[in-house]
C-alpha cells in the first residue's frame, strides 16, 4: 500500500501538486511556440498586461524578463506556489493572486489580457465563458486588447487513445500520468478527461491524485461572434502561431485578438 494516498474525485480543472510539478518538467520555458509568438506581439508594449490562469509562470516569467509589466492569477494554489518560486528565482516579485476567471476583480484596468495555449477552453460552460469575456472587457483600458489562444472543435472530434506518460523529477521520483476520456458532449461541445497522477519512490507508490479535466471547444465563427457580443471590435484571427495566414482545419491553436473600443 502507498504510504500517502490523496485521491480527489471532484477536482475539475484544478491542477493538484503532482500535475503542477509535471507541468514544469514537461513544459519548460519556450518549449512551446506560443511564448515567442506572444513576446513578439507585445515587444515594447508599455501598458500593464494581465494573464488569467497564469499557472506556474511558463509565460509570465519570460514576459517579466523581457521588461513587460505582467500580473497574473490562477485558481490552483499549487500552480501559484510554483509560480511565486520561479519568479523569485528569476529576481521578480509580481502581483499574483488566487482567483478564478469567473469572478476575478482588480481595482485597475489593463492594457492587455493574454491567455495562451488554450487555457480559455477550461471554462467549459458557454454562458460562463460569455460572462468571462465581458469581465475581460470591463478590466481593459479603452483601446486595450485581449489575445486568446483557442482550441477548435477538431479536438472534440478526436476520441483520443489513452494518455500514458512518465517523467523523472529532479529528486529522482518517478512521476506517471494515465488519462482517459470519460465523456463527450456534442451538444455542449465539451469533453472530459480523467487523469491519474502517481509518484513512485524506490519502486513504491507513495502518492496518488485523480483530477478531472473538462474543456469546451469552439467553432471558428462562433468565437469571433462571442467576442463581438461581449463588446469587442476589430476581431482578427490567425492559425498555427503564424500571423501571415488564417486558420486551417489542421491547426491545434487559433489565436484571436480583439479590442475594447476607446
C-alpha positions in Angstrom: 0.0 0.0 0.0 1.2 3.6 -0.7 2.4 5.5 2.4 0.4 8.6 1.4 -2.6 8.5 -0.9 -4.6 11.6 -1.8 -7.3 10.8 -4.3 -9.7 13.7 -5.2 -12.6 12.8 -7.4 -14.1 16.3 -7.7 -11.0 18.1 -8.8 -12.3 19.7 -12.0 -9.7 21.7 -13.8 -7.9 22.3 -10.5 -4.3 21.1 -11.2 -3.0 19.5 -8.0 0.6 19.3 -6.7 1.7 16.4 -8.9 0.2 17.8 -12.1 1.8 21.2 -11.3 5.2 19.5 -10.9 4.8 17.6 -14.1 3.7 20.7 -15.9 7.1 22.4 -15.1 9.1 19.3 -16.1 7.1 18.7 -19.3 6.8 22.4 -20.4 9.9 24.4 -19.5 10.2 28.0 -20.7 10.0 28.3 -24.5 9.2 24.6 -25.0 6.0 25.5 -26.8 5.8 28.0 -29.7 3.3 30.3 -28.1 5.8 32.2 -25.8 8.0 33.5 -28.6 4.9 34.3 -30.7 3.3 36.4 -27.9 6.5 38.0 -26.9 6.9 39.2 -30.5 3.4 40.6 -30.4 4.0 42.5 -27.1 7.5 43.7 -27.8 7.8 47.2 -26.4 4.3 47.2 -25.1 4.2 49.9 -22.5 1.0 49.1 -20.6 0.2 46.5 -17.9 -0.7 43.0 -19.0 -2.9 40.5 -17.1 -2.5 36.8 -17.6 -5.5 34.9 -16.2 -4.8 31.2 -15.5 -1.1 32.0 -15.3 -0.2 28.6 -14.0 3.3 28.1 -12.8 4.7 31.1 -14.8 5.6 29.4 -18.1 4.6 32.6 -19.9 4.7 35.1 -17.1 8.4 34.8 -16.2 9.7 35.3 -19.8 7.4 38.3 -20.1 8.9 39.8 -17.0 12.4 39.0 -18.2 11.5 40.9 -21.4 10.8 44.0 -19.3 7.0 43.8 -19.6 4.6 44.7 -16.7 2.8 41.4 -16.1 0.3 40.5 -13.5 -1.3 37.0 -13.1 -3.8 35.0 -11.2 -4.7 31.3 -11.0 -7.3 29.1 -9.2 -4.7 26.4 -8.4 -2.8 27.1 -5.2 -0.2 24.5 -6.2 0.4 26.3 -9.5 0.6 29.7 -7.8 3.2 28.4 -5.3 5.4 27.2 -8.1 4.9 30.4 -10.0 6.0 32.5 -7.0 9.1 30.3 -6.6 10.0 30.6 -10.3 9.5 34.3 -10.3 11.7 34.7 -7.2 14.4 32.6 -8.7 14.4 34.9 -11.7 14.5 38.0 -9.5 10.9 39.1 -9.8 8.0 39.6 -7.4 4.9 40.3 -9.5 1.5 40.6 -8.0 0.0 37.2 -8.1 -3.3 36.1 -6.6 -5.6 33.1 -6.2 -8.7 34.0 -8.3 -10.9 32.4 -10.9 -11.7 33.7 -14.3 -15.4 33.6 -13.4 -15.2 36.2 -10.6 -11.7 37.8 -10.7 -11.5 41.5 -9.8 -8.9 44.3 -9.8 -9.2 48.0 -8.9 -7.3 49.0 -12.0 -7.5 48.3 -15.7 -5.0 46.7 -18.0 -3.7 47.5 -21.5 -3.9 43.8 -22.5 -5.2 40.5 -21.3 -3.4 37.4 -22.6 -4.5 33.7 -22.3 -2.0 31.5 -24.2 -2.2 27.9 -25.3 -5.9 27.2 -25.0 -6.5 27.7 -21.3 -9.8 29.5 -22.1 -11.3 26.2 -23.1 -11.1 25.2 -19.4 -14.2 27.4 -19.0 -16.5 24.6 -20.0 -19.9 26.3 -20.0 -20.9 28.7 -22.7 -22.8 31.2 -20.5 -20.0 31.3 -18.0 -17.5 31.8 -20.9 -19.5 34.8 -22.2 -19.6 36.3 -18.7 -15.8 35.9 -18.5 -15.3 37.7 -21.9 -17.4 40.5 -20.6 -15.3 40.6 -17.4 -12.2 40.8 -19.6 -13.8 43.7 -21.5 -14.5 45.5 -18.2 -10.9 45.1 -17.0 -9.3 46.6 -20.1 -8.4 50.2 -20.7 -10.1 51.9 -23.6 -8.2 50.7 -26.7 -6.9 47.7 -24.7 -6.6 44.3 -26.4 -7.5 40.7 -25.5 -5.4 37.9 -27.0 -6.6 34.3 -26.6 -5.3 31.0 -28.0 -8.3 28.8 -28.7 -8.6 25.1 -29.5 -11.2 24.3 -32.0 -13.9 21.6 -32.5 -11.4 19.3 -34.1 -10.3 18.4 -30.6 -13.8 17.3 -29.7 -13.9 15.0 -32.8 -10.8 13.2 -31.6 -11.7 10.3 -29.4 -8.1 10.0 -28.3 -6.2 7.0 -27.2 -5.1 6.5 -23.6 -2.6 9.2 -22.4 0.2 7.4 -20.6 3.4 9.3 -19.9 6.2 9.3 -17.3 8.9 11.7 -16.1 11.8 11.7 -13.6 11.6 14.5 -11.1 14.8 16.4 -10.0 14.7 14.5 -6.7 14.7 11.1 -8.5 11.0 10.3 -8.0 9.2 8.7 -10.9 6.0 10.7 -11.9 3.4 9.0 -14.0 0.2 10.1 -15.7 -2.6 8.0 -17.1 -5.5 9.8 -18.8 -8.8 8.6 -20.3 -11.6 10.5 -22.0 -14.7 9.8 -19.9 -17.3 11.7 -21.8 -18.0 13.7 -25.0 -21.0 16.0 -25.1 -21.5 17.2 -28.7 -24.5 19.4 -27.8 -22.4 21.4 -25.3 -19.1 21.0 -27.3 -17.5 19.6 -24.2 -15.1 16.7 -23.4 -14.0 15.4 -20.0 -10.8 13.6 -19.3 -9.9 11.7 -16.1 -6.2 11.9 -15.1 -4.5 9.7 -12.5 -1.1 11.1 -11.3 1.2 9.0 -9.3 4.5 9.4 -7.5 6.9 6.4 -7.2 9.9 6.3 -5.0 12.2 3.3 -4.9 9.6 1.3 -6.7 6.9 2.1 -4.1 3.8 4.2 -4.9 3.9 7.0 -2.3 1.3 9.4 -3.6 -1.7 9.3 -6.0 -4.1 12.0 -7.2 -7.0 12.0 -9.6 -8.0 15.2 -11.4 -10.8 15.8 -13.9 -10.2 18.0 -16.9 -13.2 19.4 -18.6 -12.9 21.6 -21.7 -15.3 23.3 -24.1 -14.1 23.7 -27.7 -15.2 26.5 -30.0 -16.1 26.9 -33.6 -14.1 29.5 -35.6 -17.0 31.8 -36.4 -18.6 31.1 -33.1 -15.7 32.5 -31.1 -15.4 35.6 -33.2 -19.2 36.3 -32.7 -18.7 35.7 -29.0 -16.0 38.4 -28.8 -18.2 40.8 -30.6 -21.2 40.0 -28.4 -19.0 40.8 -25.3 -18.4 44.3 -26.7 -15.1 43.8 -28.5 -14.3 45.1 -32.0 -11.6 44.7 -34.7 -11.6 40.9 -34.2 -8.7 39.1 -36.0 -7.6 35.5 -36.0 -4.6 33.6 -37.3 -3.7 29.9 -37.2 -0.7 27.8 -36.0 1.1 30.8 -34.5 1.7 32.2 -37.9 0.4 35.8 -38.4 0.9 35.6 -42.1 -2.1 33.2 -42.6 -5.6 32.5 -41.4 -6.8 29.4 -39.6 -6.8 25.9 -41.0 -8.7 22.8 -40.0 -5.5 21.1 -39.1 -4.4 23.8 -36.6 -4.1 22.9 -33.0 -4.5 26.5 -32.0 -6.1 29.6 -33.4 -5.1 33.0 -31.9 -7.8 35.6 -31.6 -7.2 39.3 -30.9 -9.8 41.9 -30.3 -10.0 45.5 -29.0 -12.1 47.2 -26.3 -13.2 50.3 -28.2 -11.8 53.7 -27.0 
